[in-house]
Amino acid sequence: MAQLLNEAEKLLKDGNEYEAGIKLLQVKRGAPKNKRFLKMIKDGGIKKEIDRIELDYIRDKRLGELDEELFFSIDEKSNIIDLTEKGRQLLSPNDPNFFVLPDLSMADDTGLTEEERQKKLVKLERQFQETSEKIQTVTQLLKAYSLFEKDVNYVVHEGQVLIVDEFTGRILPGRRYSDGLHQAIEAKEGVRIEGETQTFATITIQNYFRMYEKLAGMTGTAETEAPEFLKIYNLKVVVIPTNEPVRRIDYPDVVYKTKKEKFKAVVREIEQMHEMGRPVLVGTVSVETSELLSRMLPRNIPHSVLNAKRHKEEAEIVARAGQKGAVTIATNMAGRGTDIKLGPGVVKCDTMCCIICEAEQNGGCKNCPDPQKKGKKMTECFKNVPCGLHIIGTERHEARRIDRQLRGRSGRQGDPGSSRFYLSLEDDLLRIFGGERISHIMERFGMEEDQPIEHPLINRAIENAQGRVEAHNFDIRKHLLEYDNVMNKQREIIYELRNKALHDESIEDLVFQYTEELAGALVDSFIPADVHPDDIDVKGFKEAVFRQFSIPLRLSPEEVKKLTPDDAIQLILDEAKKLYDRKAQEFTPEMLHRLEKWIYLRVLDERWKEHLLDLDHIKEGIGLRGYAQQDPLREYQKEAYDLFTDLVDRIRQEFIEKLFMVQIAREEEIPRQRQPQQFVLNRGDEEPKGKTVVRKGEKIGRNDPCPCGSGKKYKKCCGAR
């Protein structure tokens, strides 16, 4: 990166801006957060040139040429990292095929026997899986180091990596990143690497809400998301007027070139408000920023910091946040659902506020009941609000509703207040999504590093950028919902079967339904209607019946060959009914009903869990079908349907097989492990003293991976012995 930046600076000095822009575009694709690069693109002209060159390369489909000198490329908008050919050569200099996925169609060699073809296919599938895991591991490690930042996306607490919700600023306990990303972050931070979690059940929020017969909700920030409510839930958003007039003044955003100057301006405003005795709430987007501002504040300004690391102190900090002169620096934790009550002396006017005065609207200022004003309108309140809670935002969020939530902490129930956002061109929103519009405005105003810009044009450009991000995120959610709709239909079928097993007294009808379906499928395989009796595989048929139903068919080969398909099905059903009745007598009907429900639920849950994992794997690579001019969603629907039909068949087969196989084990048949007899030797005049057991090595938890290397949990392996 340093070499590319040096070449770019030299080209700029020589006046070759286009070639310099190509070098800087390579830096942008390889290290978009490089400090030296960010400093260079503060010049709006350079940023505009880079964007223009990027569009040229996208149009000509030549972006791959830029990545040839990089080890990997980063797409911040899509949160994607791609390992380049140069990076692959660096990681495997002696094996050029280390990252090459084998072609599974190579197993269809006509010159091989069926046995050889199967062996080759198994070998290719194993190589495919191993190579896929290598690519996935390297990609997730690159993501962990390049895209995920400590104290921004996650925090490390007591040796654990905990995810921070970007919208609420709170820690999400029990949540982990999927597909090995969480393990990659744990490796990056040098903490214990936990095992990967597996999905047992999944549903999108949209489909979860659709399960309700009626839907309604109330929130202060739904207006910006009205199109999504209409498209996804068919719900209209109605704006209800506030109980009291909103007396909060929202000042235009102030934009600086650098974060350094922005934070200095924030500190100056905090000092000014503190001197006025106004309480201040400073909203930050990350734990890191909140702690940085805390360090920058002078020692003579007492303040509180509220973030994911200090969530236990939340109630106490919020209770003090509205007191005179209080300064609170917080992440989005304090920007949602927090009611900050103002302390005594914070509001100047006890009776009527000149910001939206009801007395003025009814008859003019002469009717004002406040003796302090004496019928005079306090016009200076509009320019510089002298009282109430002041909100300072240090960065615009990707979603406008999050900014509105922060502003909404001030001016509640008719109280006066004010808000202002401080931004810089180095902020992620402006850097990634700001586009040419903001760069053009900066050029137009001739912006210096320590010179702020405060203009309605900037506000509109920023809101347009937020609108683009919201539209992008909505497309992602809509895309996710389209894929989940496929799974949703399958989920409804599986959960209906599960509820039947849970709530019905017996699933005997399901047992015989499955038995009849399996018998029909088995007979179709071995005794089809058009087969000659001499071509029937008698031995295979009898073995298949015994394997599936635990029924030994005591028929001679001649008797089997005389059976018609209908006779064979009826024979299996009759024998299965006899076996079921014998088990009912052996277990008692009540116990058998409980047993069949337990077996069915266990089989259903295990197979559904595996099905969800298979669907996750398909979803990961289905987007590549687009390169073959195929619709990924349509292909996913086909693959998911085929998997689901296989799932239903496996559930049916395994349930009936286990149910007819189960037997009662007599007590005398259960092998007992003989315990070694222990002798305590003493002189008879004292009680034996207990010996303290000293554990050697670290204690192994029940859910930890077994140290024997089996890959199972300790409680299910050596810990169970």
NORKAHU-V13262 format. One record per backbone hydrogen bond with DSSP energy under -1.0 kcal/mol. CO is the residue of the C=O (numbers start at 1). NH is the residue of the N-H. Records with the same first field share a line. If there is no record, write none. Layout:
CO=NH + NH
This chain:
1=5
2=6
3=7
4=8
5=9
6=10
7=11
8=12
9=13
10=14
11=16
12=15
15=17
16=20
17=21
18=22
19=23
20=24
21=25
22=26
23=27
24=28
25=29
26=30
27=31
29=74
31=34
34=38
35=39
36=40
37=41
40=43
43=47
44=48
45=49
46=50
47=51
48=52
49=53
50=54
51=55
52=56
53=57
54=58
55=59
56=60
57=62
62=65
67=70
71=84
73=82
75=79 + 80
80=75
82=73
84=88
85=89
86=90
87=91
88=92
95=98
97=100
103=106
104=107
105=108
109=112
113=117
114=118
115=119
116=120
117=121
118=122
119=123
120=124
121=125
122=126
123=127
124=128
125=129
126=130
127=131
128=132
129=133
130=134
131=135
132=136
133=137
134=138
135=139
136=140
137=141
138=142
139=143
140=144
141=145
142=146
143=147 + 148
149=152 + 153 + 154
151=287 + 288
153=164
154=151
155=162
157=160
160=157
162=155
163=172
165=169
170=165
172=175
178=181
180=184
181=185
182=186
183=187
184=188
185=189
186=191
204=208
205=209
206=210
208=211
209=212
222=225
223=226
225=229
226=230
227=231
228=232
229=233 + 235
247=417
249=419
254=423
255=453
256=425
258=262
259=263
260=264
261=265
262=266
263=267
264=268
265=269
266=270
267=271
268=272
269=273
270=274
271=275
272=276
273=278
277=325
279=390
280=328
281=392
282=330
283=394
286=290
287=291
288=292
289=293
290=294
291=295
292=296
293=297
298=301
304=329
306=331
307=310
310=313
311=314
313=317
314=318
315=319
316=320
317=321
320=323
322=343
323=326
326=280
327=304
328=282
329=306
330=284
331=334
343=346
346=388
354=356
357=361
358=362
359=363
360=364
364=367
365=368
370=374
373=376
377=379
378=381
379=382
380=384
389=418
390=281
391=420
392=283
393=422
399=403
400=404
401=405
402=406
403=407
404=408
406=409
407=410
412=415
417=249
418=391
419=251
420=393
421=254
423=256
424=427
427=431
428=432
429=433
435=439
436=440
437=441
438=442
439=443
440=444
441=445
442=447
453=255
455=459
456=460
457=461
458=462
459=463
460=464
461=465
462=466
463=467
464=468
465=469
466=470
467=471
468=472
469=473
470=474
471=475
472=476
473=477
474=478
475=479
476=480
477=481
478=482
479=483
480=484
481=485
483=487
484=488
485=489
486=490
487=491
488=492
489=493
490=494
491=495
492=496
493=497
494=498
495=499
496=500
497=501
498=502
499=503
500=504
507=511
508=512
509=513
510=514
511=515
512=516
513=517
514=518
515=519
516=520
517=521
518=522
519=523
520=524
521=525
522=526
523=527
528=531
532=535
533=536
536=538
537=541
538=542
539=543
540=544
541=545
542=546
543=547
544=548
545=549
546=550
553=555
556=560
557=561
558=562
560=563
564=568
565=569
566=570
567=571
568=572
569=573
570=574
571=575
572=576
573=577
574=578
575=579
576=580
577=581
578=582
579=583
580=584
581=585
582=586
583=587
584=588
588=592
589=593
590=594
591=595
592=596
593=597
594=598
595=599
596=600
597=601
598=602
599=603
600=604
601=605
602=606
603=607
604=608
605=609
606=610
607=611
608=612
609=613
610=614
611=615
612=616
613=617
614=618
615=619
616=620
618=622
621=624
622=625
623=626
624=627
625=628 + 630
626=629
631=635
632=636
633=637
634=638
635=639
636=640
637=641
638=642
639=643
640=644
641=645
642=646
643=647
644=648
645=649
646=650
647=651
648=652
649=653
650=654
651=655
652=656
653=657
654=658
655=659
656=660
658=662
666=669
701=704
702=715
704=714
706=709
712=706
714=717 + 719
717=720
718=721
